[in-house]
Amino acid sequence: MRFTRKLPGANEVFLPDGPPRTMYRPLLEELERTGPGRWPAKLDQARKLLLDEQHAFGIPDGDKTHPTDPFPRLIAAGDWARLERGLSQRFRAINEFLRRLEAGKETVVPPEVVESSILYDTSWENRFGPVPVRQISFDVVAVEGTGGWEYLVIEENAKMPVGLAPMTRRRRISHEVFFPESYEQLSVRSLDGWLARLGDALRAASPKNAGATLAVISGGPDDQFYLDHHIYASEMDAILAETKDVEVDAEGYLAHRPTGRRIDVVYERVDEDRLYSEVPGLLRCHVEGKVHVLFAPNSEIVDDKGVGAFVPEMVRAYLGEEPLIDNARTWSLAVEDDYRYVMDHFEELVVKSRGGYGGKEVMVGPEESKGSIEKFRGMVERNPIEYVAQETIDFSTHVLCETDESGFVLRDSYADYRMLALAPDPEDPDVVEMVPGSLTRVAAPGKHVVNISSGGKMKDTWVLTDTP
């Protein structure tokens, strides 16, 4: 077994001088006991488990299981406690921001940032819904400080916080197939029941609470996350439907055509423009309170990276607390001083679209060619208010586990966390629960962008109940 270190970010598995960090020793020892000769059979077993589930859901064609690295990531109990407190704090501050924005009393985010957001529309009186947000996923990176790991939030995702379904499936194969002995030895917090708990949180957005009829609206078989949509619907006891399967009935309620059931809560896993164009009357139905669309227009402003830059100040202004977890330093090009700084340091920064997702419209300056940088600069100059910039961080790396003729090869690669916070209490949306795990996304070797669509892989993340 050998570890190859090529990146400047601190590696979470191995210390700078070579030996493994203590809590990773059980995993590395079990990997050695398995040996590279048995590894291909385990990879085949894991793939078969995932494909068997896909086929059981009636998806016979293709592979909807996502690229996966089998070597899990660990979070020590003390680090998790800090993350849990800090992200719950951010969740509460964001909901207060949305309440104030809806009431016309928002004071933290500059008006030019709100008004220039493509995720905010003032043409409707109320496009928020009765409770702004019942779930947010946080994209987080770690950097090694003098006292241990420090965490920074890269962005929030309230519109399409994909993660929990693939998280539970990575857990199954890491636990059952690859590292069963380490899983028991390290005392890992379970993910059992958390998909049902997500269903509780989504239904809590409706006045009917637990009695609400929930529908997962999917893009259909061509969607790369179609298997995940089946998993969500199955484990949340929800209807799985495509846009063609739902309609606004004669009384203005959303109905499921095949069964005639009225739908109270929509958990949309399809692009918003497609959803509203293919289901005429849905927006009016939502505004009138006859259905609750979870990622309703205007609550999506949470996903605007220009707004996200101000979350620490929301914590200070609206909660009267100091942020427990900070942002990566962010500049909004809708603000004149920020614009001048970014254009003067363009090639040094990460520049991204405020409303983009999935790794799209992102430029990592130090990794790009001169021609690519100038092309992206031209796009920004034509519409600067649509972009933000962040400092380029050599955040922590994890490992990609591979084999060659000499045995196991562990290669360092940048990794982030996608962590999910829920507000499942129907009476108090400020009661926040953190799913005790994370979908780790590992970038392609040498790259900072971790999205699956950009060549990254998914990885299971074990939250430990104590520190080895």
Secondary structure, DSSP 8 states (H G I E B T S, - for coil): -EEE--SSS-BSSB-TTSSB-GGGHHHHHHHHHH-TTTHHHHHHHHHHHHHHHHHHTT--SS--S--B--S-EEE-HHHHHHHHHHHHHHHHHHHHHHHHHHHT---SS-HHHHHT-TT--TTSS--S-SSS-SEEEEEEEEEEETTEEEEEEEEEESS----HHHHHHHHHHIIIII-HHHHHHHTB---TTHHHHHHHHHHTTSTTGGG--EEEEE--TTSTTHHHHHHHHHHTT-EEEEGGGEEE-TTS-EEETTT--B-SEEEEES-HHHHHHHSTTHHHHHHTTSSEETT-TTGGGGG-HHHHTTHHHHIIIII-S--SSEE--EEETTSHHHHHHHHHTGGGEEEEETT--TTTTEEEGGGS-HHHHHHHHHHHHHSGGGEEEEE-----EEEEEEEETTEEEEEEEEEEEEEEEE---SS-TT--EE-SS-EEEE-STT-S---GGGT-EEE-EEEBSS--
